[in-house]
């Protein structure tokens, strides 16, 4: 049984045409099921790329989310680009972005032609009633998988940061990019102060 | 031609300034598509928000495709979407390069490692919002949604039943339809 963050990772896949096709298909199929915002695709990505395919590990995934969240634009596109670039450079980034963008484009392209039929359709509404609950479960399960190692380490600072961030984001509804950039700056200053002190001690 | 260019340029601006996720992009999209260019009406915009919530993918891309398609067909949709993702793609490519180059360095490692609990909190916060939505959007109290949520959560944690999230989503849709037929 694996416990804690998923760390053991296979070697980076070879940059073949076949791999690019697999990358495209993976991002395409994940994007097709990303209802309810960017963090849903992050959760799906973890299940597929970290747990199942072993392309990246949990820490890298969290790094990618940090970076994706600290710049403008949809987190789903930003996150895919980071993964694609990491796995196969510029061509990987392009393929991953294309795979992420195409499903919503194709669907919305059709919907825009007759959207009255979709917006009030009771069958689609009923399907969404069930899917919304599953989406919530997926994101909650990924939260739990990522939170457990934090809990097991029993360090005060990470848990305090988690609590403070949760209040800022969920209760006070502070813009997530503001929180992210502020936290990054906090750690930049902390590391620089640490470096200075380390230098003086020697 | 000018319409195509202003579609591209408007969504380029939206992409550049939509800071902090999909819902931050909504007012920018409304300003560009409804107030400035009159590409769609306020009612159509409200419909667009509903549709964007019901269809997969980032809200900004849904909006770009919808507005582009209405104004100038497939080419309009492609250009609006391209304009929308271009700014973040350029920024992200630079960041991705820097990450690959410096991620082994202790300073960056420390910073990214430090921020990790914040990301977990962000994912949790998104999950709480989704759960709230799932449990209150149809009826209150929504016992059906609660049961689906609980069963899905247990199945996702179970090692014995290897159901992936996509399979579960399809099952969830099926159960939802079944529920509405029986109820």
Interface residues (C-beta under 8 A of the other chain):
Chain A: X29 X30 X31 X32 X33 X34 X35 X36 X37 X38 X39 X40 X42 X43 X44 X47 X48 X52 X59 X62 X63 X65 X66 X67 X68 X69 X71 X72 X73 X74 X75 X76 X77 X78 X81 X82 X85 X86 X90 X93 X97 X100 X101 X103 X104 X105 X107 X108 X109 X111 X112 X113 X115 X118 X119 X122 X123 X124 X125 X126 X127 X128 X129 X130 X131 X132 X133 X134 X135 X136 X137 X138 X139 X140 X141 X142 X143 X144 X146 X147 X150 X157 X158 X159 X161 X162 X163 X165 X166 X169 X170 X175 X176 X177 X178 X179 X180 X183 X184 X186 X187 X188 X190 X191 X194 X195
Chain B: X15 X16 X17 X18 X19 X20 X21 X22 X24 X25 X47 X50 X51 X53 X54 X55 X56 X57 X58 X59 X60 X61 X62 X65 X66 X69 X70 X74 X77 X78 X81 X84 X85 X87 X88 X89 X91 X92 X93 X95 X96 X97 X99 X100 X103 X107 X110 X111 X112 X113 X114 X115 X116 X117 X118 X119 X120 X121 X122 X123 X124 X125 X126 X127 X128 X129 X130 X131 X133 X134 X135 X137 X138 X144 X145 X146 X148 X149 X150 X152 X153 X156 X157 X164 X165 X166 X168 X169 X171 X172 X173 X174 X175 X176 X177 X179 X180 X181
